[in-house]
Amino acid sequence: MEEKERYIKVMLPIHLSWEPYYRCHEELSIGERVRVSFAGRRYIAVVSAVDLIPDIDTSRIQNIEGVERRLETISTGEIALWKFISSYYLCSPGEVYRLAYPAVRTSGEESQANSEERREAKEAKQRNVLLVRISRMQERLQKKELALQGRHGSKIAEKLTEQRDSIALQLEEAKQELQMLESGKGRGNDHRHAPLPLPEFKHCPEYDEIKSAFNDGKTVLLSGGPARIDRIIEAAAESIASRKDVLLLVPDLALSKDLQEKLGSVFGQRLRLYHSDATPGERRDTANLLRDKNSDACLVLGTKNAVFLPFSKLGLVIVEEEHDVNYKERDRIPHFNGRDCAIILGTIHNATILLSSPSPSLESILNCINGRYSSISIAPSAVKMELIDTSEEYKKKGMVGNLSRLLIKSIDETLKKQNKVLILRPWGPVDDLKEELRNLWPEESAVGGLDCLTVYEAKRLDLSPYALISIIQAELLIEKSDFRADERAIQTLEQIRGRMEGRMIIQAKQSTHQVFSLGQNLVPRLLSERREFAFPPYTRLLDIVINDNNKSRLEKLSNDLAKLLVDFNPLGPFTPMEGRKSLDERRCIRISLAKNAVLKDNKERIAAVVDSFGKERNYSTHISLDVDPI
């Protein structure tokens, strides 16, 4: 009987704006992996639609080359997240698939499948050997039983009894070995073991407010000092107690390491790590654990790519330091934001969502004002900022190099008490500053009583050992031509303040600047300015980025593209900056879009113009789209 022809669509792990048809002769499900050929190359694709009636000539449709049943099926939750990222960040689903399942992850699955096949073949051979042995021993045992029924002398009867008992013992051992083999006991990575102990935690009085907001179906924005972590632990422990997994997202590896010890002391073996420091095998084991609905609930501590894990029983999503710019993927397409995708992930799985920050983003604060989120604050850090205005100090000759005499006096007093001091510069090399400090305090610099770092390096350190921390040249935090500079300066200062316990001295040319004088109280003013000038969070930004080593071609084609987008009032093309470095081989065209009913349509219209331009000029590989770039 001739097999029925079936037609499917697949996602390929490449930049492809459409999903090609393929023919198969067996029933497949969405999410299964298949081997296909496309444009002369072979790929492992994901089935995205089944049982289709093609709207093209079926003679042009290729057969699939095979079904990769050894590879894990992509869940509906994973595909739903991919579709969101593809739509929102203006990329193809295949590009999201490639990021979520890079070649190394797929090859790891294939290696694991090969190992499983070898293991299964070995077990089948062992099982057959055992079955033959058991059968033979049963025959021998039966013969001994019959022999014992005859008339024998005492010595022969005793010998026959010993032989029968020995065979019976060997038979029982063989049966137990077969039972263990068939139950899978002794295999590695088996999640169906004795249940792991549930985490113990200290009840936080304020947690009732968080739980009430969860019960109302609200995303919670938790702000305040370091005690936020205790509330996060309680929320995670409660989810795990209800057999639901938890995703705790952090912006970078350094913060993961900072939290790992504290979380490990509470969650023990239920804590799983998913970031660049975890081995491929550890990441694969975590994915397998999450895919198994019957496994022990766990807490996954990971960086932004952890949103692509195959959760099957996700109960809580936590985004710690939700304001951090490192949640934005800048190097690879799609340029997604891990925080925003984690929120969508939680929504897909009907999980509760907790955002946490010492100084939340204006986007999240506006969501609280609009009633989408519930805002809960705990006590901020008790550390107060002391200000030294270097402009005034210069006027009265109160500066010695980079340090004011007032700061030098405070450092002297602290070091004389045998306490530690840390001097921070916003960014850039600190070698010259270290040399300056060595000249002033050679002994303390040598023994580590006086340290010097950048603010970026210090943001992830435990700063409690320092009795005095000073940020010098703090005006560099707000010297950028970036409308977010004030917001990010406040967030940086709060991150430092939340990690220390001693004195905090800010030395800046503009000590009266609103960032230093108002701090967190500046938020209403910043929101008012953003609304007035139509900046996010009241609008959405879309950057069209053009990269080209040929500068004359770069200038011409970026200008030509900007003219095609005149209906959207583009800014640029301009040369973007990275810190204080000009990116001369790059041009950016920025478009501001209103947050209204046609936002999605406008984004798609822009993407269509860019796509058409790239194809007509054979320039597509030079152009990328970045939604919500900064």
Disulfide bonds with the S-S distance in Angstrom:
none
